[in-house]
Amino acid sequence: MFYKSFLFNFMEIKKVYKSPFLGKDMAVNFIRKIWLDNADEKAHAQFIRFSRGTFENRAVISINKSKIIKLRSTFEFANDFVLFLAELPNVNFSGVILSRENLGEIFLKNGVEIDESKKKGLFVYITRDVSSKTVAEIKDKIYCMLLDAEAPGISLKTKKKLPKPGKSGAEKIDGKFCILELDEKFYKQFHEDFLFGLPYEFKKAKVRHTFVISDIILPKGEKDFERIRLDARKKGKIIRQAEVDGNIIQQEKAFEA
């Protein structure tokens, strides 16, 4: 086994990973957004629950590659997998959507069948026949999409309850929270967004991240404690380690999100 450690800078990522599929310098994977120095509100939302400290085994993804690409991941990628699949043709979704906003009118307009309830300040929608068009309409309004999908060459299964913190305050790591299978014709797009920095050809790989949060930047002038919690930005670094066919690749990136 050998060890390789390197740090990509912004221009290198732009040069190598500009995806015509996702548009110029675009990504759905929140980790890649951070590597592109393009952390948005979706990336920020991934860090709301974290305080200062070091958090290991986050955003874990395991890949077996053949003619069918088989992927297993932790819950952090639930939204990103849906957004990725929504860019592919003829994909419909069903499952649970959580939102802080009332999405009932959007679902009604788009003919989506729903069962609606509200828990702990969140609207909970059990949905059927959610189109990619509807996903595009709600993607900036949702808290989490715990959805399944079936289409030619595509299968996504996602657990329908978010992981609960353990007694120590840390979530139990569930590496099979999302199970995604893709035909090899979709591999190039997936590699560009989720497997950047890894060799293109391999048999097995596992990528995991350590979040090192050194500072919390509070919103100026805000008095409401809930808004402070939701809007506070986290600053630190992400250590991204991949084991690819027995070889270790490590990258590191400073971030604020």
C-alpha positions as CSV (number, residue, x, y, z in Angstrom):
1,M,0.0,0.0,0.0
2,F,1.3,3.5,-0.8
3,Y,0.2,6.9,0.5
4,K,-0.4,9.9,-1.7
5,S,-1.3,13.3,-0.3
6,F,-2.1,16.3,-2.4
7,L,-4.1,19.5,-2.2
8,F,-6.1,20.7,-5.3
9,N,-6.4,24.4,-5.7
10,F,-9.4,26.1,-7.3
11,M,-7.9,26.5,-10.8
12,E,-6.8,22.9,-11.0
13,I,-10.3,21.7,-10.1
14,K,-11.8,24.1,-12.7
15,K,-9.5,22.9,-15.4
16,V,-9.9,19.1,-14.8
17,Y,-13.5,18.9,-13.6
18,K,-15.5,21.3,-15.6
19,S,-18.5,19.2,-16.4
20,P,-20.5,19.9,-19.6
21,F,-23.2,17.7,-18.1
22,L,-23.8,19.9,-15.0
23,G,-22.9,23.2,-16.6
24,K,-19.8,25.4,-16.1
25,D,-18.3,24.9,-12.7
26,M,-21.5,23.4,-11.4
27,A,-21.9,20.5,-8.9
28,V,-24.6,18.9,-6.8
29,N,-22.2,17.2,-4.4
30,F,-21.7,19.5,-1.5
31,I,-18.1,18.3,-1.0
32,R,-17.2,19.1,-4.6
33,K,-18.8,22.6,-4.2
34,I,-16.5,23.2,-1.3
35,W,-13.5,22.1,-3.4
36,L,-14.6,24.5,-6.1
37,D,-14.7,27.3,-3.5
38,N,-18.4,27.5,-4.3
39,A,-20.1,26.5,-1.1
40,D,-23.8,27.5,-1.3
41,E,-26.7,27.3,1.1
42,K,-27.1,23.6,0.5
43,A,-23.4,23.1,1.5
44,H,-24.0,25.3,4.5
45,A,-27.0,23.2,5.6
46,Q,-24.7,20.2,6.0
47,F,-22.8,21.8,8.8
48,I,-25.7,23.4,10.8
49,R,-25.7,20.6,13.4
50,F,-21.9,20.7,14.0
51,S,-20.1,22.7,16.7
52,R,-16.4,23.1,17.1
53,G,-14.4,19.9,17.0
54,T,-13.3,17.0,14.8
55,F,-16.0,14.8,13.2
56,E,-14.8,11.6,11.5
57,N,-16.4,9.3,9.0
58,R,-18.7,11.8,7.5
59,A,-20.1,11.8,4.0
60,V,-18.9,8.2,3.4
61,I,-19.4,6.5,0.0
62,S,-18.4,3.0,-1.0
63,I,-18.3,2.0,-4.7
64,N,-18.1,-1.3,-6.5
65,K,-17.5,-0.7,-10.2
66,S,-18.4,-3.0,-13.1
67,K,-21.0,-2.7,-15.8
68,I,-23.4,-1.8,-13.0
69,I,-22.0,0.8,-10.6
70,K,-23.0,-0.1,-7.1
71,L,-22.8,2.6,-4.4
72,R,-23.5,2.8,-0.7
73,S,-23.4,6.0,1.3
74,T,-24.2,7.8,4.6
75,F,-27.3,10.1,4.8
76,E,-25.3,13.2,3.9
77,F,-25.6,12.3,0.2
78,A,-29.4,11.7,0.2
79,N,-30.3,15.1,-1.3
80,D,-27.3,15.2,-3.6
81,F,-28.1,11.8,-5.1
82,V,-31.7,12.9,-5.9
83,L,-30.4,16.1,-7.5
84,F,-27.9,14.2,-9.5
85,L,-30.6,11.7,-10.8
86,A,-33.0,14.6,-11.5
87,E,-30.6,15.7,-14.2
88,L,-30.9,12.3,-16.0
89,P,-33.8,11.4,-18.4
90,N,-37.1,9.9,-17.3
91,V,-36.5,9.6,-13.6
92,N,-39.4,9.8,-11.1
93,F,-39.2,9.7,-7.4
94,S,-41.2,8.6,-4.4
95,G,-40.7,8.7,-0.6
96,V,-40.4,11.3,2.2
97,I,-39.7,15.0,1.7
98,L,-39.0,17.2,4.8
99,S,-39.3,21.0,4.5
100,R,-39.6,24.0,6.7
101,E,-41.8,25.6,4.1
102,N,-45.3,24.5,3.0
103,L,-44.9,22.8,-0.4
104,G,-48.5,21.7,-0.7
105,E,-49.4,24.1,-3.6
106,I,-46.3,23.1,-5.6
107,F,-47.2,19.4,-5.3
108,L,-50.9,20.1,-6.1
109,K,-49.9,22.1,-9.2
110,N,-47.6,19.3,-10.4
111,G,-50.1,16.5,-9.7
112,V,-48.0,14.9,-7.0
113,E,-49.9,12.6,-4.6
114,I,-49.0,13.4,-1.0
115,D,-49.8,12.6,2.6
116,E,-49.0,15.6,4.7
117,S,-48.2,16.0,8.4
118,K,-46.1,18.3,10.6
119,K,-43.5,17.3,13.1
120,K,-41.0,19.3,15.1
121,G,-41.4,22.4,12.9
122,L,-41.0,20.5,9.7
123,F,-43.6,19.7,7.0
124,V,-43.5,16.0,6.3
125,Y,-44.7,14.8,2.9
126,I,-45.0,11.2,1.9
127,T,-45.0,11.5,-1.9
128,R,-45.6,9.5,-5.1
129,D,-44.7,10.3,-8.7
130,V,-42.4,13.2,-8.0
131,S,-40.9,14.3,-11.4
132,S,-37.5,15.8,-12.0
133,K,-39.3,19.1,-12.8
134,T,-40.9,19.1,-9.4
135,V,-37.5,18.4,-7.7
136,A,-36.1,21.4,-9.6
137,E,-38.9,23.6,-8.2
138,I,-38.6,22.5,-4.6
139,K,-34.8,21.9,-4.3
140,D,-34.1,25.3,-2.7
141,K,-37.0,24.9,-0.2
142,I,-36.5,21.4,1.2
143,Y,-34.7,20.3,4.3
144,C,-34.2,16.7,3.2
145,M,-35.4,14.4,0.4
146,L,-35.5,10.7,1.4
147,L,-36.5,9.4,-1.9
148,D,-36.4,6.2,-4.0
149,A,-36.1,6.2,-7.8
150,E,-36.4,3.6,-10.5
151,A,-35.6,4.1,-14.2
152,P,-33.8,2.3,-16.9
153,G,-30.2,1.8,-15.6
154,I,-31.0,3.6,-12.3
155,S,-32.1,2.4,-8.9
156,L,-32.0,4.5,-5.7
157,K,-33.2,3.3,-2.3
158,T,-33.0,5.6,0.7
159,K,-34.0,5.0,4.3
160,K,-37.0,7.1,5.3
161,K,-35.9,8.3,8.8
162,L,-32.9,10.5,9.5
163,P,-30.3,9.0,11.8
164,K,-30.7,10.0,15.5
165,P,-27.7,11.2,17.6
166,G,-26.3,8.5,19.9
167,K,-25.8,8.9,23.7
168,S,-22.4,10.6,23.0
169,G,-24.1,13.2,20.8
170,A,-22.7,11.6,17.6
171,E,-24.8,10.0,14.9
172,K,-24.4,6.3,14.4
173,I,-22.6,5.9,11.0
174,D,-24.9,4.1,8.6
175,G,-23.0,3.4,5.4
176,K,-26.0,1.9,3.7
177,F,-28.4,4.8,4.3
178,C,-28.5,5.4,0.5
179,I,-28.1,2.5,-2.0
180,L,-27.6,3.6,-5.6
181,E,-27.1,1.5,-8.7
182,L,-26.2,3.1,-12.0
183,D,-25.6,1.7,-15.5
184,E,-22.0,2.4,-16.6
185,K,-23.3,4.9,-19.2
186,F,-23.9,7.3,-16.2
187,Y,-20.5,6.7,-14.7
188,K,-18.6,9.7,-16.3
189,Q,-21.1,12.2,-14.9
190,F,-21.1,10.5,-11.4
191,H,-17.3,10.4,-11.3
192,E,-16.9,14.1,-12.2
193,D,-19.2,15.1,-9.3
194,F,-18.7,12.6,-6.5
195,L,-15.4,10.8,-7.2
196,F,-13.2,13.8,-8.3
197,G,-9.6,13.3,-7.5
198,L,-9.8,9.5,-7.8
199,P,-8.6,7.4,-10.8
200,Y,-11.2,6.9,-13.4
201,E,-10.8,3.1,-13.6
202,F,-10.8,1.0,-10.4
203,K,-12.7,-2.0,-9.0
204,K,-13.5,-0.9,-5.4
205,A,-13.2,2.4,-3.6
206,K,-14.3,4.0,-0.3
207,V,-14.3,7.7,0.3
208,R,-14.7,9.2,3.8
209,H,-14.4,12.7,5.2
210,T,-13.3,14.3,8.4
211,F,-14.8,17.7,9.3
212,V,-12.4,19.8,11.4
213,I,-14.4,22.8,12.6
214,S,-12.2,25.4,14.2
215,D,-14.4,28.5,14.3
216,I,-18.1,29.5,14.2
217,I,-19.0,32.8,12.6
218,L,-22.2,34.2,14.1
219,P,-24.6,36.3,12.0
220,K,-24.2,40.0,12.8
221,G,-27.0,41.7,14.5
222,E,-29.2,38.7,14.8
223,K,-31.0,38.2,18.2
224,D,-33.2,35.2,17.5
225,F,-31.5,32.1,18.8
226,E,-33.0,29.8,16.2
227,R,-31.9,32.1,13.4
228,I,-28.4,32.3,14.9
229,R,-28.3,28.4,15.0
230,L,-29.4,28.1,11.4
231,D,-27.3,30.9,10.0
232,A,-24.0,30.5,11.8
233,R,-21.3,29.6,9.4
234,K,-18.6,27.0,10.2
235,K,-15.0,27.4,9.3
236,G,-12.2,24.9,9.3
237,K,-11.0,22.1,6.9
238,I,-12.1,18.9,5.4
239,I,-9.8,15.9,5.1
240,R,-10.9,13.7,2.3
241,Q,-9.5,10.2,2.3
242,A,-10.1,7.5,-0.4
243,E,-9.0,3.9,-0.5
244,V,-9.0,2.8,-4.1
245,D,-8.1,-0.8,-4.8
246,G,-6.0,-0.8,-1.7
247,N,-4.2,2.5,-2.3
248,I,-4.8,5.6,-0.2
249,I,-5.4,9.0,-1.6
250,Q,-5.8,12.0,0.7
251,Q,-6.8,15.6,0.0
252,E,-7.4,18.5,2.3
253,K,-9.4,21.7,1.8
254,A,-10.0,24.7,4.0
255,F,-13.6,25.8,4.0
256,E,-16.2,28.2,5.3
257,A,-19.9,27.2,4.9
